[in-house]
Amino acid sequence: MQSDRLTSAEAAEALCMTVQGFYRLAKKRQWSAIEIGPHQTYERSRIEAEVTDRLKRKQSRMTPAVRAHTEKCAETIRQYWAERGHEIHVEAVGSDIRSDLVNGLPRR
């Protein structure tokens, strides 16, 4: 089960930055931290939103071929699960494909 909070190290890894860089970003964004044991934790939703925003900003650097391939893959995944009676949310974000699948399977 996923926790609704991330440690600063996990958040820094998700954002591809150092922990010190993450602390500067958290201060700039005014994210509040809660200490759990020896770790400072942050809301998972805020970190995921930041990751998505960064990926969307990087889209302008993508070639049309990469964008088209990503969108085609997302549509293929959507069709695959629709044929099996599942409605899932799949989104092409940059060169990544985001979905609500859990370990490659639809949520129940």
Stockholm file with secondary structure:
# STOCKHOLM 1.0

chainA/1-108         MQSDRLTSAEAAEALCMTVQGFYRLAKKRQWSAIEIGPHQTYERSRIEAEVTDRLKRKQSRMTPAVRAHTEKCAETIRQYWAERGHEIHVEAVGSDIRSDLVNGLPRR
#=GR chainA/1-108 SS CCCSEEEHHHHHHHTTSCHHHHHHHHHHHTCCCEEETTEEEEEHHHHHHHHHHHHHHHGGGSCHHHHHHHHHHHHHHHHHHHHTTCCCCEEEETTEEEESCBTTBCCC
#=GC SS_cons         CCCSEEEHHHHHHHTTSCHHHHHHHHHHHTCCCEEETTEEEEEHHHHHHHHHHHHHHHGGGSCHHHHHHHHHHHHHHHHHHHHTTCCCCEEEETTEEEESCBTTBCCC
//
